[in-house]
Amino acid sequence: MLRLSDGQVESLWDDVLPGEVRELPEDLAALDVLLGDPELLAPIASGWHEEALSQGRPSISMEVYVRLMVVKQRTGWGYETLVREVSDSLHLRRFCLIALGERVPHESTVRKLTRRLGAVVVDELTRCVIAKAQRETRFKARAVRIDSTVVEADVRYPSDTALSLDGARTLAREARKLTKLVGAGAVRVRDRIRALERRLREISRTMDLRPDDRQGQALQLTEQAGELLSRSVREARRLALAARARARGRGAQRKLRAIQRLEELADRAERVTAQIKLRIAGEPIADRLVSMFDPDARPIRKGKLGKPNEFGYVLQICEVTQNTKRGARGFILPASTRPGNPPESKLLPDTAAELQRLGLRPREVALDGGFEKGPTSESLAPLKPQRVFIAGRQQPGSRRTQRRLGRYRTGAEGRISHLKRRYGLRRSRLKGQAGMRAWTAWAILTYNLDTLAIRTS
C-alpha cells in the first residue's frame, strides 16, 4: 500500500533539544521548503501500480524516501552509509522527517524502492521541478547547451578470457542452486574455474615474449578458454531442459525462476563464445558484450588520451539557462540515451522532444562539435531557435558573436564535469540500461532541486 506522507513527526524529545540543533543548515532548510510541496509527490502516486495503491503492506513514507535519496546524491554515500549517517545525525533526521524515536528505513528498503520506481517516475519529478521554477521564479529558458557524456558501468576492464572465467563461474553457481531445488539425478555442470584461471595466468606470462609469439600464444589460449566455456553452456542447457520437465507441484514457480536465470546466463555465455570465434577468425565484432553481470554496457571511444576506451552508456545532457554568460546555472532536462554507442545527432531528436514537452522555446542553442549540421537542423526545426552554434564549425555572424558563443560552449563542458563530480554521475552503481537511467535521473533531480533552492533563497 502506497503511503505518501507520515504527517506529524515531532515528538516530546524535540522539545528537549537546543534551538540551534532544531534549526536546519541553510542549504537543507531551502531544500526542506521545496520538498514540502505535495505536488512533487504526485508523479509517484500516478506511477505506482493501481492494484497496490490501497492493498498490501504499507510502504515507507515517500516523502521520507525522496529526502533520503536527495541526501544520498548530494553526499555520494552508499545505501548502508546513508542509513548509518542519517541515524547518527540530528540535522539529517529532521530533514528526512524521521522522528528521534523512530528507526531509519533499512538500506534494502531504499534500494528496492529505487529499482521499483525506475527512471520514468523520477523524470516526472524533474519535470515538476522545472515547471515549478517557471511558475514561481519566472524562469525563462532563453538558451540551451547540449553535450554528450559517458556514464561508466561498474565493471572491470574486459578481456575474452576473463569473460569466459566469469561465465563458467556464474553457470556453475546457478547450476548448483538449481540442482538443490530439482533434487538428485539432475545433469551436472562441471566447475571449470581452475582450468580457466590457469589459462588466464598463462596469458599474463606471454607478456614477456616477443610480439609475434605473444599474439599467437594468447589467441591459442583464448580459443581454449572459449571451448571450455562452450562445454559449460551445453551442460547448463541440458540441466535447464531436464529441470523444466520436473518443475511441477510445490515450489514450481521457484524452480522456473531459477531455470530462467540459468538460461539467461547461458545466452550471455554463448555471446562470449561467439565473440571469441570472431576474434580468432579476425572478423570485426559489432555488438560486443563486456560484462556477464551488466549485459547492456558497451565499449565507447571518445578520443580521450588518458582514457581511450570507456565501458558504459552514452547520455545526452541538456541544460536550459536564462542567458549565455560564463557560469550561468540553469535546469537540466531528463537525459536522452539509447542502447549501445549512438552518435550525438541520433540522440538530439529525443532532447528536442523533451524541450517541446516542457513548452521551452530557446532562442539560442549551443552544441558540441560532434553534431552534424543537416540532422541537427532537422531535429531543432520544431523549436525554431534564432541561432544554433556548433562548436568547431564555421558559423554565420560576427566574430564577436562567435567568441561569445564559444565561451558558452565551455560552460556546457564544465557543467557536465560538475554534475559528474558533485552528484555521482561518473559511474553507475546500478546494473543495466534501466538501472543507469534511474541512477542518472536521481542525480539530475538533485541538481535541479539545488538550483531551484539557490534561486528561491
Wavefront OBJ file of the C-alpha trace (Angstrom):
o trace
v 0.000 0.000 0.000
v 1.371 3.390 -1.004
v 1.986 5.904 1.765
v 2.983 9.383 0.623
v 3.357 11.134 3.993
v 3.525 10.238 7.690
v 2.059 13.524 8.890
v 3.366 14.804 12.228
v 6.947 13.787 13.025
v 7.576 15.985 16.067
v 7.741 14.292 19.471
v 8.346 15.240 23.086
v 12.052 14.569 22.613
v 12.281 17.523 20.213
v 11.332 19.977 22.975
v 14.446 18.969 24.916
v 16.843 19.795 22.068
v 18.605 23.190 21.952
v 17.326 25.720 19.434
v 20.437 25.606 17.226
v 20.091 21.841 16.878
v 16.449 22.101 15.808
v 17.326 24.573 13.029
v 18.479 23.053 9.758
v 21.568 24.335 7.920
v 20.872 26.928 5.255
v 21.123 24.572 2.268
v 18.979 21.855 3.865
v 16.426 24.424 5.043
v 15.944 25.673 1.462
v 15.536 22.106 0.183
v 13.137 21.344 3.042
v 10.808 24.124 1.887
v 10.878 22.894 -1.722
v 10.278 19.242 -0.845
v 7.382 20.235 1.398
v 5.283 20.875 -1.724
v 2.831 17.925 -2.003
v 2.611 18.371 -5.791
v 6.146 16.969 -6.154
v 4.936 13.589 -4.875
v 2.049 13.345 -7.347
v 4.114 11.511 -10.047
v 4.916 8.761 -7.527
v 1.229 8.128 -6.877
v 0.407 8.112 -10.595
v 3.342 5.809 -11.390
v 2.504 3.299 -8.645
v 0.718 0.087 -9.603
v -3.014 0.695 -9.370
v -3.743 -2.553 -7.546
v -1.061 -1.761 -4.928
v -2.301 1.731 -4.041
v -4.618 0.532 -1.286
v -3.636 -3.114 -0.791
v -0.722 -4.940 0.749
v 1.777 -3.947 3.414
v 2.211 -0.152 3.797
v 5.359 1.262 2.216
v 7.632 3.741 3.944
v 6.640 7.352 3.503
v 7.510 8.534 0.001
v 8.280 11.938 1.487
v 10.978 10.304 3.620
v 12.257 8.209 0.710
v 12.707 11.178 -1.647
v 14.603 13.129 1.014
v 16.848 10.147 1.728
v 17.712 9.845 -1.967
v 18.440 13.589 -2.209
v 20.862 13.294 0.717
v 22.437 10.243 -0.919
v 23.085 12.010 -4.227
v 24.402 15.184 -2.570
v 26.882 13.284 -0.398
v 27.826 10.349 -2.646
v 27.180 7.809 0.123
v 26.162 4.233 -0.488
v 22.891 2.882 0.855
v 24.390 1.390 4.017
v 26.418 4.516 4.747
v 23.354 6.682 4.105
v 21.261 4.827 6.685
v 24.086 4.876 9.234
v 24.820 8.591 8.841
v 21.163 9.640 8.937
v 20.685 7.590 12.104
v 23.556 9.431 13.821
v 22.743 12.980 12.641
v 20.018 15.087 14.248
v 20.001 17.534 11.321
v 19.626 14.786 8.723
v 16.910 13.110 10.786
v 14.912 16.337 10.893
v 15.457 16.946 7.183
v 14.328 13.411 6.307
v 11.287 13.740 8.623
v 12.344 10.826 10.827
v 11.443 11.281 14.488
v 14.015 10.677 17.210
v 12.093 7.663 18.476
v 11.805 6.020 15.043
v 14.200 3.776 13.185
v 15.643 4.840 9.849
v 14.357 2.622 6.994
v 16.618 -0.318 6.188
v 19.002 0.114 3.292
v 17.410 -2.766 1.375
v 14.047 -0.957 1.542
v 15.521 2.169 -0.033
v 17.367 0.109 -2.641
v 14.254 -1.847 -3.673
v 12.164 1.315 -3.949
v 14.783 2.810 -6.272
v 14.502 -0.197 -8.568
v 10.702 -0.247 -8.372
v 10.167 3.414 -9.250
v 12.777 3.412 -12.017
v 13.686 6.397 -14.162
v 10.224 7.234 -15.541
v 8.810 8.430 -12.213
v 11.965 10.351 -11.286
v 11.944 12.081 -14.685
v 8.391 13.219 -13.947
v 9.623 14.652 -10.651
v 12.287 16.562 -12.598
v 9.664 17.988 -14.938
v 7.609 19.082 -11.924
v 10.644 20.917 -10.514
v 11.269 22.730 -13.828
v 7.586 23.663 -14.081
v 7.680 24.956 -10.503
v 10.700 27.117 -11.367
v 8.894 28.577 -14.394
v 5.754 29.218 -12.381
v 7.179 30.607 -9.145
v 10.575 32.120 -10.020
v 9.751 33.443 -13.508
v 12.431 31.305 -15.095
v 12.736 31.855 -18.857
v 14.647 29.348 -20.985
v 16.389 31.656 -23.439
v 19.454 29.489 -24.146
v 20.231 25.778 -24.287
v 23.540 23.949 -24.057
v 23.638 20.315 -25.189
v 26.512 17.880 -24.895
v 27.004 14.134 -24.549
v 28.967 12.265 -21.930
v 29.742 8.696 -20.879
v 28.471 7.142 -17.657
v 30.717 4.206 -16.908
v 29.291 0.871 -15.842
v 30.545 -0.707 -12.636
v 32.605 -3.366 -14.437
v 36.271 -4.215 -14.672
v 38.293 -3.873 -17.845
v 37.052 -6.757 -20.024
v 39.018 -9.430 -21.863
v 37.745 -12.541 -23.622
v 39.454 -14.953 -21.215
v 38.231 -13.039 -18.149
v 34.687 -13.069 -19.571
v 34.985 -16.832 -20.094
v 36.021 -17.221 -16.456
v 33.074 -15.133 -15.264
v 30.717 -17.106 -17.487
v 31.898 -20.505 -16.226
v 31.790 -19.316 -12.611
v 28.218 -17.958 -12.840
v 26.941 -21.000 -14.724
v 28.412 -23.370 -12.133
v 26.996 -21.321 -9.250
v 23.471 -21.076 -10.675
v 23.563 -24.764 -11.652
v 24.328 -25.726 -8.034
v 21.356 -23.675 -6.832
v 19.053 -25.281 -9.390
v 20.315 -28.781 -8.569
v 19.344 -28.295 -4.915
v 15.827 -27.349 -5.981
v 15.396 -30.161 -8.511
v 16.952 -32.890 -6.377
v 19.169 -35.892 -7.095
v 19.657 -37.183 -10.595
v 19.981 -33.783 -12.268
v 22.524 -33.126 -15.006
v 25.783 -31.855 -13.543
v 27.504 -28.677 -14.748
v 31.212 -29.096 -14.218
v 33.083 -26.308 -12.454
v 35.891 -25.260 -14.846
v 37.127 -22.257 -12.867
v 40.593 -23.723 -12.140
v 41.227 -24.600 -15.790
v 40.220 -21.100 -16.951
v 42.241 -19.391 -14.224
v 45.304 -21.352 -15.334
v 44.896 -20.116 -18.909
v 44.387 -16.563 -17.690
v 47.691 -16.746 -15.803
v 49.436 -18.207 -18.844
v 48.220 -15.283 -20.957
v 49.742 -12.905 -18.411
v 53.078 -14.711 -18.726
v 53.088 -14.247 -22.500
v 53.762 -10.513 -21.992
v 57.465 -11.396 -21.616
v 57.606 -12.968 -25.093
v 58.291 -11.274 -28.406
v 55.270 -9.538 -30.021
v 54.761 -12.189 -32.727
v 54.983 -15.121 -30.310
v 52.898 -13.258 -27.724
v 49.941 -12.702 -30.039
v 49.831 -16.239 -31.377
v 50.050 -17.888 -27.976
v 47.443 -15.526 -26.481
v 44.994 -16.339 -29.275
v 45.580 -20.052 -28.765
v 44.900 -19.816 -25.020
v 41.824 -17.656 -25.650
v 40.479 -20.267 -28.061
v 40.930 -22.949 -25.394
v 39.068 -20.775 -22.880
v 36.179 -20.353 -25.321
v 35.988 -24.136 -25.825
v 35.851 -24.733 -22.057
v 33.059 -22.175 -21.715
v 31.082 -23.733 -24.564
v 31.151 -27.087 -22.728
v 29.707 -25.430 -19.627
v 26.994 -23.830 -21.773
v 25.976 -27.179 -23.271
v 25.782 -28.765 -19.817
v 23.734 -25.821 -18.490
v 21.300 -26.157 -21.415
v 20.791 -29.868 -20.677
v 20.266 -29.141 -16.975
v 17.690 -26.430 -17.722
v 15.829 -28.728 -20.124
v 15.718 -31.587 -17.608
v 14.722 -29.270 -14.731
v 11.884 -27.720 -16.730
v 10.364 -31.171 -17.242
v 10.425 -31.724 -13.437
v 9.155 -28.249 -12.445
v 5.740 -29.329 -11.197
v 3.885 -29.303 -7.941
v 5.042 -27.492 -4.846
v 7.806 -24.952 -5.463
v 7.348 -24.989 -9.239
v 7.467 -21.207 -9.573
v 10.731 -21.035 -7.655
v 12.231 -23.700 -9.904
v 11.057 -21.901 -13.049
v 12.677 -18.651 -11.895
v 15.974 -20.468 -11.277
v 15.729 -22.117 -14.717
v 15.084 -18.760 -16.383
v 18.097 -17.233 -14.624
v 20.318 -20.119 -15.761
v 19.102 -19.814 -19.356
v 19.771 -16.049 -19.389
v 23.342 -16.627 -18.214
v 23.766 -19.364 -20.828
v 22.672 -16.927 -23.539
v 25.271 -14.384 -22.396
v 27.955 -17.063 -22.238
v 27.106 -18.085 -25.810
v 27.666 -14.483 -26.881
v 31.121 -14.623 -25.283
v 31.997 -17.809 -27.170
v 30.756 -16.236 -30.421
v 32.961 -13.180 -29.783
v 35.975 -15.424 -29.253
v 35.336 -17.244 -32.528
v 35.084 -13.948 -34.407
v 38.309 -12.734 -32.842
v 40.148 -15.936 -33.774
v 38.859 -15.583 -37.346
v 39.989 -11.939 -37.460
v 36.491 -10.615 -38.105
v 35.021 -7.443 -36.526
v 32.669 -7.731 -33.530
v 29.643 -5.477 -33.990
v 27.878 -5.640 -30.608
v 30.486 -6.674 -28.064
v 29.473 -7.938 -24.621
v 31.817 -6.505 -21.966
v 30.339 -7.962 -18.773
v 28.379 -11.041 -17.738
v 26.693 -9.028 -14.987
v 25.852 -5.842 -16.929
v 24.892 -7.009 -20.433
v 23.725 -3.564 -21.579
v 27.129 -1.873 -21.167
v 29.104 -1.272 -24.356
v 32.657 -0.180 -25.267
v 32.763 3.531 -26.122
v 35.599 5.503 -27.689
v 35.513 9.277 -27.185
v 39.035 10.170 -28.310
v 40.392 10.900 -24.818
v 44.138 10.485 -24.448
v 44.031 9.431 -20.798
v 41.133 7.000 -21.264
v 40.676 5.973 -24.911
v 38.201 3.177 -24.091
v 35.291 3.505 -21.679
v 32.685 0.875 -20.900
v 29.173 2.018 -20.121
v 26.477 4.193 -21.658
v 26.137 7.444 -23.609
v 23.937 10.204 -22.198
v 22.942 13.494 -23.773
v 22.695 16.278 -21.194
v 20.613 19.375 -21.994
v 20.668 22.424 -19.720
v 18.345 25.398 -20.180
v 19.565 28.763 -18.872
v 18.353 32.360 -18.849
v 21.480 33.745 -20.529
v 24.770 32.746 -22.159
v 27.112 34.256 -19.585
v 30.002 32.179 -18.305
v 28.942 30.063 -15.325
v 25.211 30.550 -15.911
v 23.383 27.848 -13.979
v 20.055 26.532 -15.197
v 17.971 23.366 -15.097
v 18.887 20.026 -16.652
v 16.250 18.106 -18.573
v 15.787 14.320 -18.258
v 18.709 12.794 -20.127
v 18.383 11.136 -23.535
v 20.013 7.757 -24.055
v 19.833 4.681 -26.262
v 21.487 1.253 -26.073
v 24.978 0.936 -27.489
v 27.130 3.842 -28.642
v 24.777 6.140 -30.600
v 26.149 9.324 -32.227
v 25.081 12.654 -30.795
v 22.839 13.541 -33.736
v 20.711 10.417 -33.124
v 20.037 11.431 -29.520
v 19.175 15.026 -30.427
v 15.551 14.302 -31.580
v 14.761 12.894 -28.109
v 16.224 16.001 -26.472
v 14.239 18.289 -28.779
v 11.059 16.343 -27.993
v 11.743 16.839 -24.267
v 12.058 20.591 -24.787
v 8.746 20.616 -26.652
v 7.067 18.580 -23.926
v 8.035 21.173 -21.311
v 6.984 24.045 -23.574
v 10.509 25.515 -23.792
v 11.400 27.611 -26.853
v 15.054 28.701 -26.532
v 16.400 31.449 -28.763
v 19.995 30.126 -28.779
v 21.246 26.559 -28.921
v 24.918 25.651 -28.367
v 26.099 22.185 -29.391
v 29.301 20.185 -29.216
v 31.470 19.603 -32.270
v 30.199 16.041 -32.691
v 26.849 17.184 -34.086
v 26.227 17.286 -37.839
v 24.605 20.357 -39.400
v 21.981 18.585 -41.509
v 20.463 16.228 -38.908
v 20.848 18.944 -36.261
v 18.820 21.468 -38.255
v 16.075 18.905 -38.893
v 15.827 17.941 -35.210
v 15.729 21.540 -33.959
v 13.323 22.810 -36.636
v 10.168 22.466 -34.444
v 11.814 24.649 -31.748
v 12.578 27.464 -34.233
v 15.700 28.815 -32.480
v 17.111 32.131 -33.694
v 20.726 30.948 -33.518
v 22.353 27.493 -33.468
v 26.065 27.257 -32.690
v 28.030 24.038 -33.325
v 31.479 24.217 -31.793
v 34.346 23.749 -34.219
v 32.287 24.523 -37.340
v 32.086 27.736 -39.355
v 29.099 29.728 -38.133
v 27.358 32.783 -39.597
v 27.626 36.069 -37.706
v 30.282 38.436 -36.465
v 33.467 37.354 -34.709
v 32.186 38.931 -31.521
v 29.107 36.685 -31.575
v 31.218 33.600 -32.276
v 33.584 34.399 -29.392
v 30.630 34.828 -27.027
v 29.073 31.531 -28.082
v 32.459 29.827 -27.800
v 32.625 30.791 -24.128
v 29.093 29.459 -23.741
v 30.195 26.064 -25.086
v 32.976 25.923 -22.479
v 30.325 26.382 -19.797
v 28.479 23.311 -21.102
v 31.533 21.097 -20.677
v 32.172 22.487 -17.205
v 28.574 21.890 -16.143
v 28.716 18.229 -17.126
v 32.012 17.816 -15.262
v 30.430 19.399 -12.178
v 27.392 17.140 -12.463
v 29.524 14.001 -12.711
v 31.848 15.009 -9.882
v 29.338 16.503 -7.420
v 26.296 14.285 -7.937
v 27.819 10.874 -8.640
v 27.148 10.676 -12.369
v 30.651 9.443 -13.179
v 29.872 5.757 -12.606
v 26.536 3.951 -12.343
v 26.187 1.641 -9.349
v 23.006 0.056 -10.721
v 23.178 -2.670 -13.343
v 21.760 -2.482 -16.841
v 20.355 0.285 -19.014
v 17.311 0.729 -16.756
v 19.470 0.935 -13.635
v 21.758 3.507 -15.245
v 18.768 5.649 -16.248
v 17.408 5.542 -12.675
v 20.833 6.469 -11.276
v 21.129 9.367 -13.721
v 17.579 10.564 -13.086
v 18.222 10.941 -9.353
v 21.454 12.871 -9.991
v 19.663 15.282 -12.348
v 16.721 15.727 -9.968
v 19.036 16.588 -7.074
v 20.941 19.071 -9.237
v 17.697 20.802 -10.233
v 16.494 20.925 -6.627
v 19.759 22.598 -5.603
v 19.401 25.074 -8.480
v 15.834 25.928 -7.505
v 16.877 26.317 -3.858
v 19.568 28.816 -4.942
v 17.044 30.789 -6.973
v 14.470 30.959 -4.183
v 16.909 31.769 -1.369
l 1 2 3 4 5 6 7 8 9 10 11 12 13 14 15 16 17 18 19 20 21 22 23 24 25 26 27 28 29 30 31 32 33 34 35 36 37 38 39 40 41 42 43 44 45 46 47 48 49 50 51 52 53 54 55 56 57 58 59 60 61 62 63 64 65 66 67 68 69 70 71 72 73 74 75 76 77 78 79 80 81 82 83 84 85 86 87 88 89 90 91 92 93 94 95 96 97 98 99 100 101 102 103 104 105 106 107 108 109 110 111 112 113 114 115 116 117 118 119 120 121 122 123 124 125 126 127 128 129 130 131 132 133 134 135 136 137 138 139 140 141 142 143 144 145 146 147 148 149 150 151 152 153 154 155 156 157 158 159 160 161 162 163 164 165 166 167 168 169 170 171 172 173 174 175 176 177 178 179 180 181 182 183 184 185 186 187 188 189 190 191 192 193 194 195 196 197 198 199 200 201 202 203 204 205 206 207 208 209 210 211 212 213 214 215 216 217 218 219 220 221 222 223 224 225 226 227 228 229 230 231 232 233 234 235 236 237 238 239 240 241 242 243 244 245 246 247 248 249 250 251 252 253 254 255 256 257 258 259 260 261 262 263 264 265 266 267 268 269 270 271 272 273 274 275 276 277 278 279 280 281 282 283 284 285 286 287 288 289 290 291 292 293 294 295 296 297 298 299 300 301 302 303 304 305 306 307 308 309 310 311 312 313 314 315 316 317 318 319 320 321 322 323 324 325 326 327 328 329 330 331 332 333 334 335 336 337 338 339 340 341 342 343 344 345 346 347 348 349 350 351 352 353 354 355 356 357 358 359 360 361 362 363 364 365 366 367 368 369 370 371 372 373 374 375 376 377 378 379 380 381 382 383 384 385 386 387 388 389 390 391 392 393 394 395 396 397 398 399 400 401 402 403 404 405 406 407 408 409 410 411 412 413 414 415 416 417 418 419 420 421 422 423 424 425 426 427 428 429 430 431 432 433 434 435 436 437 438 439 440 441 442 443 444 445 446 447 448 449 450 451 452 453 454 455 456 457
